[in-house]
Amino acid sequence: MAYVISDACVSCGTCEGQCPVGAISAGDGQYVIDANTCIECGSCAGACPTGAISQE
């Protein structure tokens, strides 16, 4: 299951730089993860300072 970013996202951008496949981009008000590109590695979740990223 792909990772998702919750409303706890503060748009710091840390996760975007951690994604090895470029599945994360700035969305409308917070970052979003493209479920079709996500390889479920968890790098983004480990880097998120607010814990806003989890598996769907």
N, C-alpha and C positions, 0 to 999 in steps of 0.2 A: 504494500500500500504506500502510495506517495505521501510525502510530508506536506503539511499545510501550515499556514501562518495565521494565527488568531488575531483578534482585535487588540491583544496586548502589545502588538507590534508598535514600536516608537519610531519606525522608519530610520534607524541608524545606519542601515546598509551593510552591517557586518556580515550578515548571511550571504549576501550577493557575492562577495569576494571569496567566500569559502566553498561555493558550489563548483565542483570540478567539471560539470557539464553545462554550465550557464543556464540552469533552469529557473533561476530567481531573477526577477526584475521589479522595478518600481511600478506599483500600481496606483490606483486612485486613493490616496491617503495612507497606504501601507504597502509593503512589499508582497509579492505573490509568487507562488511556485507553480510552474507548468507541470502538471501531473504526467503528461505524456513524455516529458524530457527527464524528469526526476528518476535517478537510479537508486533511490532509497539508501544512500550511504550514511546519512545522518550527520554529515559534517556541519551542515547549517544549524541543526538543533543544538549541537555541542557548542557552537560559537555564539548563539543568541544570548545576549545579556539579560533579557527579560523572560526567557523561557516560553516565548510565544510560538515556537515551532514544535509540532508533534506529528506523529503518524496519523493519517486519516483513518 
